[in-house]
């Protein structure tokens, strides 16, 4: 057995123990996945609200640990599914959210923006994402920001993998057309060095 297989098996055992109710193993999951789940929340609500919501995500994860299938490759898609439900509950009780415009929350990693050349496309991308339906937008953001595979997105959202792949394909086409159209109709939407 090589080192990678041993690490993978150890991680799977930790998840299994955590889901069986072992508090120390669950604390390991919190340490290993807490930052990623917080980033998921922060990109949708901002850091301050994400700090508050993260606690609720872990409480719900602990309470619903019996619903976790230890046959899954890892707990992250399951945790994102819980985080998404926490976000929906949060948005339902907020007066200013329902029907409000879609906004990108502060991105906690400016280096990501640099790699994707987001400075040049931010306005066009924000408008294009806002134009997507919520179901399409969530699939795109889980793939792009959280780096989940379509199969993991299907687990997180409780959808068939074929539905996720279809939504991802359609969303990419819509985004590309929207961004291309924006660049053609608004020459100031692209970054120009002075």
LINLINUR-V334324 format. One record per pair of residues at least 24 apart in sequence whose ideal C-beta (glycine too) atoms are under 7 Angstrom apart, sorted by the first residue. I is the first residue (numbers start at 1). J is the second residue. D is the distance in whole Angstrom. If there is no record, write none. Layout:
BEGIN
I;J;D + I;J;D
END
This chain:
BEGIN
15;70;7 + 15;75;6 + 16;70;5 + 18;65;7 + 19;65;5 + 19;68;5 + 19;70;6 + 26;62;6 + 29;75;6 + 30;58;6 + 33;75;6 + 33;76;6 + 33;79;6 + 36;76;6 + 37;79;5 + 37;83;5 + 39;108;6 + 40;80;6 + 40;83;5 + 40;146;6 + 41;83;6 + 41;87;7 + 42;105;6 + 42;106;7 + 42;108;5 + 43;105;5 + 43;107;6 + 43;145;6 + 44;87;6 + 44;105;6 + 45;87;7 + 45;105;6 + 46;105;5 + 46;106;6 + 47;106;6 + 47;108;7 + 53;86;5 + 53;87;7 + 53;90;6 + 56;86;5 + 57;82;5 + 57;83;5 + 57;86;5 + 60;86;7 + 72;155;7 + 77;148;6 + 77;152;4 + 77;155;4 + 77;156;4 + 78;155;7 + 80;142;6 + 80;146;6 + 80;148;7 + 80;156;4 + 81;155;7 + 81;156;4 + 81;157;7 + 81;158;7 + 84;156;7 + 101;130;6 + 102;129;6 + 102;130;4 + 119;191;5 + 120;190;5 + 120;191;4 + 121;179;6 + 123;189;5 + 124;179;5 + 124;182;4 + 124;183;6 + 124;189;5 + 125;179;7 + 127;178;7 + 127;182;6 + 128;175;5 + 128;178;4 + 128;179;5 + 131;178;6 + 132;171;6 + 132;174;6 + 135;167;6 + 136;167;5 + 136;170;7 + 136;171;4 + 139;164;6 + 139;167;5 + 139;168;5 + 139;171;6 + 140;168;7 + 140;171;5 + 143;168;6
END
